[in-house]
Amino acid sequence: GESGGGLLWTMRKHKAMIWPGIALFLYNAAPSATAQLATYQFAALQAKACVLVHMRLISSVFTGLSCLLYPRLVPSGREGTTLTTRYGLVTSGLLSILSTLMYLPLTSRRNSTGSSCVDIQLTCLQEETYFGITSALSGMVTGLALLPLLVIATQTSPNGKRKGLFYSVYLSLLDLGSSIGDWATTPIIQALQIRYGDYGHSLTTGLSLLIFICGAARLFSLVVVYLMLGKSA
């Protein structure tokens, strides 16, 4: 009736929201190894509770720093433009892939949760040191990846009394995408036989292989999202 007609009218009037909405959804709907990496870190450091807390603090501090640095990373004279935001989103997405690849020296060890040394070329770093580096990079990327999504949601929400409502729709699409991404990751984890305490022992097994698969999926989603946002530019 009237409600259905009103909804169709609203969609036609604000059709510029369609492509950004789909793009935000697809960005978060890609499979992700983040949850498994967090579980892996806990399994590796469970006997060192203080070190585990320090890793969480390092990640939180660098997330906060990335939020403070983001406005300075936007080129002057082009602040707030869709083009700048698209580049920022792709850049943060690529950094996100890099941050997960940084875990490979850890996850590819023969005894990935029982060794205190991480081999990098001819150098051997202590496990705690390497986890600190990955926690800092992951925390930085978390903030840099989130902010462009929120900026896009703000920029493309139609002005007016319902701007907050449209913005909340975008946030809902982001949350829905995250849920779909988790569901998509589950069968991959099962197929790779990843279990707590058993994360594989080479680059082609277990968690290491999951990192490669999720990285490829994220790269594909970045290309699609970039093209979709171009349609709304």
PyMOL commands that set and color helices and strands:
alter all, ss='L'
color gray80, all
select helices_A, chain A and resi 2-13+15-29+34-45+49-73+82-101+104-107+127-156+163-191+206-232
alter helices_A, ss='H'
color red, helices_A
select strands_A, chain A and resi 117-120+123-126
alter strands_A, ss='S'
color yellow, strands_A
deselect
rebuild
show_as cartoon
